[in-house]
């Protein structure tokens, strides 16, 4: 069994994955978790590590089989080929991706300690500071300069933006 690469239609990775699996194919879509602002709230999102690509595992007779069922699957754009033949992907690469994905199940925070941020809402709106930490109550601590002194201010994460 070998892995091959499929190029999907824009934002159709999950659709292609589901449809290929329903046809009996073994597929793998590496994903990552991260935080982002959505409608003013911080939400954890899961998205493809390689947008528009997923892996499919096919038998040793893959070169002889017809690619039409795969190419005509909803969400699939094409198989990645070099010349006329699909390129085999090394099994160790897919195994390494799976191991790394298993290790990183926690979302990547929206802001890292030391990031320059700008407060966008509230009494300190427009003031820049240094992001320090997110406390347990879903508030962020930001270090701002107030009256020539550094002051830690609690701010809701949705009231922050990366400073330019």
C-alpha positions in Angstrom: 0.0 0.0 0.0 1.3 3.5 -0.9 0.1 7.0 -0.1 -0.7 9.5 -2.9 -1.7 13.1 -2.8 -5.1 14.5 -3.8 -5.6 18.2 -4.6 -9.1 19.3 -3.5 -11.4 22.0 -4.5 -11.1 25.2 -2.3 -12.3 24.6 1.3 -13.6 21.1 0.3 -11.0 19.0 2.1 -13.5 17.5 4.6 -16.1 16.9 1.9 -13.6 15.1 -0.3 -12.4 13.1 2.7 -15.9 12.0 3.6 -16.9 11.1 0.1 -13.7 9.1 -0.6 -14.1 7.2 2.7 -17.7 6.4 1.8 -16.3 4.8 -1.4 -14.0 2.6 0.7 -10.7 4.5 0.3 -8.3 5.0 3.2 -7.6 8.7 3.5 -5.8 11.0 5.8 -6.3 14.8 6.3 -3.7 16.3 8.7 -5.3 19.0 10.8 -4.4 21.6 13.4 -6.2 23.4 16.1 -5.9 27.1 16.7 -7.8 30.0 18.3 -9.3 32.8 16.3 -11.8 35.6 16.8 -15.2 34.9 15.3 -18.0 37.4 15.9 -16.1 39.0 18.8 -15.5 35.7 20.6 -12.4 33.5 20.8 -13.2 30.1 19.3 -11.1 27.0 18.8 -11.0 26.0 15.1 -9.8 22.9 13.4 -8.4 23.3 9.9 -6.3 21.5 7.3 -2.6 21.6 7.9 -2.1 21.6 4.1 -5.1 23.5 2.7 -6.6 21.9 -0.5 -4.6 18.6 0.0 -5.2 15.2 1.5 -3.6 11.8 1.4 -5.1 8.7 -0.1 -3.8 5.1 0.4 -4.0 2.8 -2.6 -2.8 -0.7 -3.3 0.3 -1.7 -5.3 -1.8 -2.0 -8.4 -2.7 1.7 -8.2 -0.9 2.5 -11.5 -3.0 0.0 -13.4 -6.4 1.1 -11.9 -8.7 3.7 -13.3 -8.4 7.1 -11.6 -11.9 8.2 -12.8 -13.8 7.3 -9.6 -11.3 9.3 -7.5 -11.2 12.3 -9.8 -15.0 12.4 -10.1 -15.5 12.4 -6.3 -17.3 15.5 -5.0 -14.7 17.8 -3.5 -11.7 16.3 -5.4 -10.0 18.5 -8.0 -7.3 16.1 -9.2 -4.6 13.6 -8.2 -1.2 15.2 -7.9 0.9 13.8 -10.7 4.3 14.2 -12.2 3.9 13.7 -15.9 1.1 11.2 -16.3 1.6 9.1 -13.2 0.6 10.0 -9.6 3.5 10.5 -7.3 3.9 8.1 -4.4 4.3 9.7 -1.0 6.8 8.0 1.5 4.9 6.1 4.2 7.3 7.5 6.8 6.2 11.1 6.0 2.5 10.2 6.6 3.5 8.4 9.8 5.5 11.4 11.1 2.6 13.7 10.3 0.2 11.5 12.3 2.6 11.3 15.2 3.0 15.1 15.3 -0.8 15.7 15.0 -1.4 13.4 17.9 1.1 15.5 20.0 -0.6 18.8 19.1 -4.2 18.4 20.1 -4.3 21.7 22.1 -5.0 24.8 20.1 -2.4 27.3 19.2 -3.2 30.4 21.2 -4.2 33.6 19.4 -1.5 35.6 21.2 1.8 34.5 22.6 3.4 36.2 25.6 5.5 39.2 24.5 3.3 39.9 21.4 2.5 43.6 20.8 -1.3 44.0 20.9 -3.7 46.9 20.6 -6.8 47.2 22.8 -9.8 47.7 20.5 -12.6 48.0 23.0 -13.3 49.5 26.4 -11.7 52.4 28.3 -8.2 51.6 27.0 -9.3 51.4 23.3 -6.4 52.4 21.0 -3.7 51.8 23.5 -0.9 49.4 22.6 0.7 47.0 25.1 2.5 43.7 25.5 0.4 40.5 25.8 1.4 38.7 29.0 -0.9 35.7 29.7 -4.5 34.5 29.5 -5.8 33.8 33.0 -8.2 31.0 33.9 -11.3 33.3 33.5 -10.7 33.8 29.8 -9.3 37.2 30.3 -5.9 38.3 29.0 -3.4 40.3 31.0 -1.8 43.2 29.0 1.1 45.3 30.1 0.5 48.9 29.1 2.3 52.2 29.9 0.1 54.4 32.1 1.4 57.6 33.6 4.9 56.6 32.7 4.6 53.3 34.6 4.0 49.7 33.3 0.6 48.5 34.5 -1.0 45.1 34.0 -4.6 45.4 32.8 -7.1 42.6 32.4 -8.8 42.6 29.0 -11.1 40.2 27.2 -9.2 38.4 24.4 -11.8 39.5 21.9 -10.9 43.2 22.7 -7.4 42.6 21.4 -5.8 42.8 18.0 -2.2 42.3 16.8 -0.4 45.7 16.8 0.9 46.8 13.4 
